[in-house]
């Protein structure tokens, strides 16, 4: 299983948790149970191969991390979704944004560009191109805020 597939599985688990309110550990163990997982393989190709121990560790880390930092992540989404009430953002897009922001801030082995491009890819797959552009805009603004220009000359270059 590739990291991209593990990331997509994590989105599914985060999204499911948004409806059930289950503890993250319970969501991971239930949804990745071998029997349950095999049934899902019939519905979605991302479930064709079970995650290895490295991917399981990643999935557990991000699902638990997003759950534990949900308010903080939502605050970032609020700040950068200018003109949008967070309640108007689809649950799926919000879960994808939460995961990407968590990866950018807290998962050292995920490059920022990968977190953004994977979030956009998953959004487009499940919610279409327009939603993908929306997610890309929010994440782009967030990433730029992390590395603001340090001099006036750099600020002028940045604007071009």
KAVENQUI-V270981 format. One line per field, one symbol per residue. ss: DSSP state (~ for helix, > for strand, _ for the rest). psi: psi as a letter, one per 40 degrees, with the letter a starting at -180 (. if undefined). burial: 1 if it has 24 or more other ideal C-beta (glycine too) atoms within 12 Angstrom, else 0. Layout:
BEGIN
ss->???
psi->???
burial->???
END
This chain:
BEGIN
ss->__~~~~~~~~~~~~~~~~~~___~~~~~~~~__~~~~~~~~___~~~_____~~~~~~~~~~~~~~~~_~~~~~~~~~~~_____~~~__~~~~~~~~~~~~~~~~_____~~~~~~~~~~~~~~~~_~~~~~~~~~~~~~~~~~~_____~~~~~~~~_
psi->hiddddddddddddddddddeiiddddddddehddddddddddhdeedhiiaddddddddddddddddfddddddddddeghehhdeehidddddddddddddddehdehidddddddddddddddeiddddddddddddddddddgiieidddddddd.
burial->1010111111111111110000010011001100001001000001100110001001111111111011001101110110000100110111111111111110100101001111111110111000110111111101100000000000000000
END
